[in-house]
Amino acid sequence: MGQVLHGSATTTEAMRRAIQHNQKSIRTLAGRYGINPKTVAKWKKRQLISDLPTDPRQPRSSVLPLDDCL
């Protein structure tokens, strides 16, 4: 199954894994992969290679529950 990336994703899991396991400088890796040095620093700091969810922890609904309508 293929990897699903959101619209503004600049890295794949393979790139993140390579960034985390590489000992080269942040600037060198940013140039190699064509991404922002802040992105490289972020992935070097993280333990996991999966992207964190960006949805709300407790989603709010604009639809009222049935109990409130009665």
Rosetta blueprint (number, residue, H / E / L):
1 M L
2 G L
3 Q L
4 V L
5 L L
6 H L
7 G L
8 S L
9 A L
10 T L
11 T L
12 T L
13 E H
14 A H
15 M H
16 R H
17 R H
18 A H
19 I H
20 Q H
21 H H
22 N L
23 Q L
24 K L
25 S L
26 I H
27 R H
28 T H
29 L H
30 A H
31 G H
32 R H
33 Y H
34 G L
35 I L
36 N L
37 P H
38 K H
39 T H
40 V H
41 A H
42 K H
43 W H
44 K H
45 K H
46 R L
47 Q L
48 L L
49 I L
50 S L
51 D L
52 L L
53 P L
54 T L
55 D L
56 P L
57 R L
58 Q L
59 P L
60 R L
61 S L
62 S L
63 V L
64 L L
65 P L
66 L H
67 D H
68 D H
69 C H
70 L L
